[in-house]
Amino acid sequence: MNNTLLEKEIENLDISIEAPETEPLRQYYFIKKTRILLEQLKDKYKGKLTACIKTFGCQMNARDSEKLTGILEAVGYEILDSKKENEADFVIYNTCTVRENANLKVYGRLGKMSHNKKHNPKLKIALCGCMMQEPDVVEKIRKDYGFVDLVFGTHNIYKFPELLYNSFKAESTVIDIWKDTDKIVEDLPVERKFPFKSGINIMFGCNNFCSYCIVPYVRGRERSRQVNEIIKEIENLANDGVVEIMLLGQNVNSYGNDFEEKIPFSELLKEVEKVDKIKRIRFMTPHPKDLSDDLIEVIKNSKKICHHIHLPLQSGSSRILKAMNRHYTKEDYLLLVEKIRKEIPDASITTDIIVGFPGETEEDFLETMDVVKKVSFDSAFTFIYSKRTGTRAAKMPDQVPEDIVHDRFDRLLALVREESSKQANKIVGQTLPVLAEEVNNQDSTMLTGKLANNLTVHFKGGKRLIGNVVDVKLVECHDFYYIGEVV
């Protein structure tokens, strides 16, 4: 929603009566009430109130944090950089729980924040995100971290204004966790990290139940947003200066499957392309089993969709893929890559790979190495298998010894770097469009931007270019980034 319209909605609300039942009007009501409350606190403490959000995890979490930031600004907080959590009066940890060490990081930070809480009477601490959807985590927070003021999960993030207000009024921790929901509420304040690009949630949840993954349990079943709502949001963003959008979902390829009359993801992309002023369209993340010929055709013929497809492999062994519940084989995956490369020769293909899944043998691992050689990925996110309580894989026998896993991981990483470097060097000397994103943090005379294939380019240029797509000649390749010159 346009911020000016939002302000009018809030200002016109009568907060002397009961809160409205309909959303998002109910949350505007609590934004206004919290804003008044914060003004009183600023008078009491004779100064501004600051907030900081630490985000862990995926693009979905990053988008959620933009929503939380927008609401915090709407109620009157000044937002600090995420590195300044020790200086803030309100700290939110937007958590991830895909890997065990993500949980440990949050507990470690809470241990340090307990000291800050004792010395800053204004300090409030909130926890949200995927980790909070685990009942044992919430119980641990209740038992060991009673100084936390607010705990909520993934399904009711839109209720943050109401929960924030309630936490100011409560004398103990406010905990509001939903097991699941069929509700989607948007049109709340959002503060984007970049004014010229934005993520767009097109669906929530996941139905795949890969045996190693906790996401379906913490994000719930798949729920798609209506096409007209998505297009309206994109149009508003375009009018606000956004030139690049990223369509977000745990598995965007299954968008629309939950509608009575199914709408393929490829059809949604066609509608998105019609929006004026949008120059680039990305999406994250597709599942190989659902990537259709129609989708490949739409990408091929599009003038806006980036020729970058993130195609998670996870393993090159058909036996391990079956144990992972991935619903495709090594041969299926290679055939799909062959189709993409045939129809979109310049497509950048990136991937995710897990090493050390339970039962993985050296032969299985070599199958993965074989796929990496055959596909020659532009880049790959490589992970050591992390046992997640609550998933089927956590109970599987034949957990791979740590020393073997680390040896395989190092070998895989070396091969991925070698193949990625080959791919990256292929386009040196070409002039390609780059979205200028920010001043380079090492050299203020240079800008940093992204190619359509999502690789980074550093080039000389003034701040006036930021937010524009400019033609840049790629002069040098340094493995995962380029040095370029504006043409």
N, C-alpha and C positions, 0 to 999 in steps of 0.2 A: 504494500500500500504506500502511496505517496506520503512523505512525512508531513507535508502541510495539511493534507486531508486527515491524517491520523491525529495531528494536534487539535484540529477542529472537533473531531469525534470526542477526544478526551475532554476538552474544555467545555463542551456542551453537556457533559454528563452531570447528573445531579447525584452527588455522593451522600446526600442526607437521607436517601431512601435505601431500601435493600438492594443488594447487588443484582444486576440482570442475570437471567439464567442462560441466555443465548451467548454463544461464542462467535467472534472474539470480543464482543461488547463487554462481557463480564471482566475480561482482563484489562480493557481500557479503564474500567471503573477502578480496579485495584492499582493501576499505574498512577492514576490521579491521587488516590488515597495515600499511596506510598510516597509520592512526590511531596505532599504536604507534610508527612511525617519526617521526611529527610530534611526539609527546610527547618523544622523545629530542632532537629539534631545539629544542624550546621550552626544555628544560633547558640545552642547549648555548648558546643565545643569550639565556637568562635573560629570557624574555618571551613574549608571545603571537605568533602568526603570522597575518597578515591577507591577504585575497584580494579581488580586484576583477574584475568581468566587464564588458567593453565590448561591447555588442550592436549590430550593424549589420543593417538589412534588415527582413524581414517578421515577421508574427506567429508563423510557424513557428520562426524564429530566436529570438524572444523566449521561446517555450515551451522550446526547447532550453536557453536560458540559465537558466531556472528549474530544469531538471534538473541542470545543471552546478553551480548554486548549492547545491542540496540535497546533492549529493555532497561538495562542498567543506566544507560545514558538518558533514556526517557524519564526515569524517576529522579535523576539528578546527580548520579555519580560521575566523577571525572575518571576516565579510563587510563590506567597505567600500562606500560609495556609488560608483557608476560614475564619478563625477567625480574620485575620489581615486586614480587609477591610479598617480600618482607617489609615493604613500605606501605602496602595497601591497607585500607580500612575494611575491605570486603574482598575475600579471595574465594574463587570458585575453581574446583578441580573437576574438569569434564573428562571423565575416565574412560579407559579402554580395558577390555578384559580378554582380548584374543590370546595373549600369552601371560603366563604366570608372573613373569618379572614386571609386567605392567602394573599388576596389583601391588607388588612389593614396593615399587616406586612411590605409589600414592601413600602407602602406610609410612614410608620413610619421610615423606614431606609432612605428613600430619604430625609425626613425632617432633619435627622441628617447629611446626606452627603452634604447638601447645605452649612453647615458651613465649612466642609473640602474643598469644592470647592473654597470658597473665599480665603482660606489660602494656597492653593497648586496650583500654575499656571499650573503644569503638569497634574493635575488630570482630567481624562476622566471617564464618567459614561455611561454605556450602559444597556438597558433593553431588555430582549428577553423572549421567552417562551409563554405559553398558555394565560397568563393574557393580553399580548399585542395584542391578536387576538380579543379583545372586543373593538369595536369602541368608547364607552364612556370612557374607560380607556385611550386610546390613546389621546382623546380630553382633558382629565383631565391632562395628562402628558404635553401636549402642552401648556395648559393654566396655570397650577400651578407649574410645575417643568421644566421651560424653560432652566435650567442649564444642563439638561440631554443631552448628545452629540449624542446618537444613540439609536434608537428603531427599533427592528425587531421582527418577529413572529416565528411561528413553521414551516412554509412551505419553508422558504428561508434561513435556518440556514447555508446551504452550501455556501451562498454568503457572509459569514462573512468577509473574507479577502477583498473583494471589498467594502463592506459597511464600514469597519474599515478605509480603505484608504480614502474613500470619506469623512468620518467624520473628518479626520485630515485637509482636504482641505476646508471643509464647515465653514461658519460663524454662522450657526444656527443648530438646531437639525436635524439630518438626520433620517427620518422616512420612513421605507420600509416594509409595511405590505401587504401580499397577502391574498386574501379571500380563495383561494384554489389552488391546483396544482396537476398535474399528474406526476410531475418530481421527480425522486429520484437520487440524486448525492452523491456518497460515494467517496472512494479513496482520502480523504483529511487527513492531519495530525491528529492523535489522541494520547493523552497522558493518558494512563490507570491509574486508582487509584492503582490497584494491578497489578504487572507484570505477575502474574500467572493465573488470571481469568479476563473475559471480558464479557460485554453484546454485543449482536449482534442484530441490528434491522432487523427483517425479514419482517415487514410490518408497515405501518403507517395509522393512522386514525381509525375511527369506524363507523359502519353503524347501530348500535343498538338503539340509541335514547332512552335510559332509561329516564323516565320522570324527574328524579332528577339531571341528569348529563349534564354538559356543554361541555364535551370532544368532541362529534361529531361536535360541532359548532366551536371549536378552533383548533382541529386537522384534520378536514376534513374527506372526505370519505376514505374507505379502499383502500390501494394501497400496493400490495405485491411485494417484490423483487424477481427476478428470482433465481431459485434454484442454478444455476451455479455461480452466483455472491455471494450468501451466502456461498456456499462451498469454493469458492476461498478465501474469507475473513477469514473463519475459518482455512483453511490450513495455511494461512500466520500467523495467530495468534498462531497456534500450533508450527510452526517453530520458533516463537519468544518467546517460553517458556510458553504459556498459556496451562493449563491443565483442566480448568473448564470454560464452556461457559453458558451464560444465553440467550436464544432466546427471544427477546422482541417484543411485540405487544399489542395493546389495547385489542384485542381478538385473540390470536394466533390460536384458533380452526377454525377461518374462513380464515386462510391463504390459498391463491390460489383460492379463490372463484371468484376473479375478473379476472382470466385468461380465455382466450377463451376455453382452455382445462383445466378444473379444476385439481389442484394438492392438494390432502388432506394434512393436517398438519402431519398426521401419516407417509406419504410417505417422506416428507421432513426430519422428524426425522430419518428415516432409512438411508437416504443419509448422514446426519450429523454423525451418529454413525460410518460410514466407515472411518472417518478422523483419521489417526494415531496420536498418542500422546495426543489426547483429552481423559481425563479419566472420566470426569463428564459432563453431559448435564442437564441443567435446562430449564424451560420455564415459562413465566409470561406474560399475565394472560389469562387463559381459561375462557370461558363462559359456565355455566352448560348446556344451551340449545344445544350447539354444540359439547359437549364432546362425541365422538363416541365410539362404541365398538372396532373399529379398533385401536383407539388411546390407549385404555386400554390394548389391546393385545400387541401393540408395546412396551409400557412401561413395561409390565409384562415380556416380552422376552428379553429386552435389558440388556446388561452388563454395560451400561454407563449412561442411563437416571436415574436420582435420583427418588426414590420412594416417591416423595413429590408433591402433587397436591394441588395447591391453588384454591379453588372452592368457589367463592363469593356467599354467600347465600342472603344477604341483608335483607331479612325478612322470617320468617317461616309461615306467613299467606298468603294463596293463594289469598285472596281478595286484600291484600296490594301488593303482587307480580304483580297482574294484573294491579293495579293502577301505579305501577312502570314501566310497560311495559317490564317485564323480560322474558316473554314467557315460563315459566315453573311454576308448582304448587309445593306446599309443598311435595306432594306425589311423583312427578317426581324427585325432589331433593333427597329424601330419597331412592328411588329406585336406583338412580345413585350411591349414596354412597354405597349401598348394593352391587352393581355390582363391584365397585372398591375394596371393602374390601374382596369380594369373590375371585377375580382374583389376587389381590395384597395384601395379608394379612398384610404385614408390611408397607403398604402405610401410610404416614403421610398426613393427610388432614387438611388444614388450610382454613380460610375463612375471609370474610368481612361482617359485620352486621351494619345496620343503625337502630337507635332507634329514634322514634318520627316522622316518615314520616306522612304527612298530612292525617288525618282521622284515624290514628292508635288508636284502642281501647285497653283496658286492655286485652280483649279476643285475639286480634291480637298479642299483645305482648307475651302473654302466649303461643301462637303457636310457636313463635320464641324460647322461653325458652325450649319448648318441643323438637324442632329440636336439640338444643345444647345438651340436655340430651341424645337424641337418637344417635347422631353422635359422641359425645365426641371428639370435635376437638382438634388437637394437639396445636393449638393456633388460636386466632381470633383477627383481627383488628376491634375494635368496635368504631362506630362514632355516634355522635348526628347529626340528620338531619340538614343540613345547606341550607337555602333557597338561590338558585342561580337565579338571574335575567336572564331571557332569556330561562329558562326551563319551561316545562308545570307544574311541581309540585309547582313552585313558585306562580302560580295563583290558586292553588287548595284551596277549603274552608277547614274548620276544622283543621287549624294549631294547633298542640298539645301544651298546656300550658307548659311553661318552667319548672315549678316545677315538673310536672308529668314526663316530659322527663328525667330530671336528676334522679328522683327516679328510673325509669325503667332502665336507663343506669347503675346506681350503682348495681342494682340487677343482671343485665345481666353480668356485669364485674365480680361479685363475683362467678357466676355460671361458667363462662368461665374459670376462674382461677382454680376452683375446678376440672373441667373436664380435663383441660390441665395438671394439676399436676398428675392426675391418669394416663394419657397417658404417660407422661414423666417418671414416676417411673417404668413403665412396662419394660423398657430396662436397668435399673440399673443392673450392674454386667456383662452385655454383653461387648464383645470387638468388636468395629466397626471402619470402616475407617473414619478418620477426615482429612480435608484439613487444614493444619496449615497456618494461614493467617497473624498473626502479634504478636509482643511482647505484653503481657498483660499490659494494662495501669495502673494497680494497683500494679503489682508485676513483676518486670523485669526478674525474674527467670522462669516465666511461659509464655507459648504461648496461644493464643486464636485461635480457629478454628471452623469449621462448620461440623456437621454431614450431611449425605445425606438428612435427614429430615429438614435441615436448622436450627436446634437448635445449640446453642453455647456450646463449651467445653473448659475449661481451664485446662491446664496440664503442668507439668514441661518439659522443653525442650530447646535446644539451637537454636540460630537463623538459623543454617544450615538447620533446618527442614522446615523453612518457604517456602511455595510454593509446598510442598510435601504432598501426601496423606499418612498418617501414621495410624497404628492400635493402638487404644487407648481403654483401659478398663474403662468403666464408673463406678466410685467408689461411687460418691454421686450425688444426684439430688437436686437442689435448685430451684424448680418450673420451671423456663425457661432456666436454664443452668445447666451444669454438671461439676463436678471436676473429672478429669480422670488421668490415668497413661499410659504412652507409653509402649506397649508390645514389 
